[in-house]
Amino acid sequence: MTPSPPNQLLTETERTRHRRLREQGSLERADLDAILAAGFLCHLGVTVEGTLLVVPTVYGSDGTTLYFHGSVASRSLVASPGAAVCVTVTHVDGLVLARSVFEHGVNYRSAMVFGTPRPVTDPEEKLKGLRCLTEQATPGQWDYARRPSRKELAATALLALSLDEASVKIRTGPPDDGESPDAELDVWAGTLPLHTSWGALEPDPLLTPGITAPSHIADRAGTAAQ
């Protein structure tokens, strides 16, 4: 992902303005870039034939455009050209356990991107977008595995969404009731961090004997190549 210029800010719109928990909102474009760079799974909110759907799908970002698989959204665009979507990426960093249940919460980083996606039909851009998706999930894999054939490209629905309209919220730190009357309660309070990590590699049972995992996969798994 190409980093944004220093101190670049997100533009507020009616859809992105922070109305609740404004102190958790961020207008820093760098925060949006960091949230997108930290994941590869998003949830796509789209209306298809009058039904609202929220679909999990993989994505990749090049710093200005979000590419994602979107067969469902493609159907929506065919039926209603110009229909808007909402793409959400969220990372849970831990539970916030307060002295009262009312003050419990979650430490998180979340981004919502709004706009009207466009189907990617140009073969060169489709390859670029699919490379973006692949490298977002597993850096180094695009140059290692076989790339899509023309037939596979034609059968793949890929959408592109501008990052021009986005909303970011981040919550960090301890509970908010440390200086409230509840602080006198004999109740433990603090945070329970959540960390995710990759596990040991599990080779395909039909893998040809003698083929070992490349370093870009083995190193990420934290194990020796298998």
Order of alpha helices (4+ residues) and beta strands (2+ residues): beta-alpha-beta-beta-beta-alpha-beta-beta-beta-alpha-alpha-beta-beta-beta-alpha
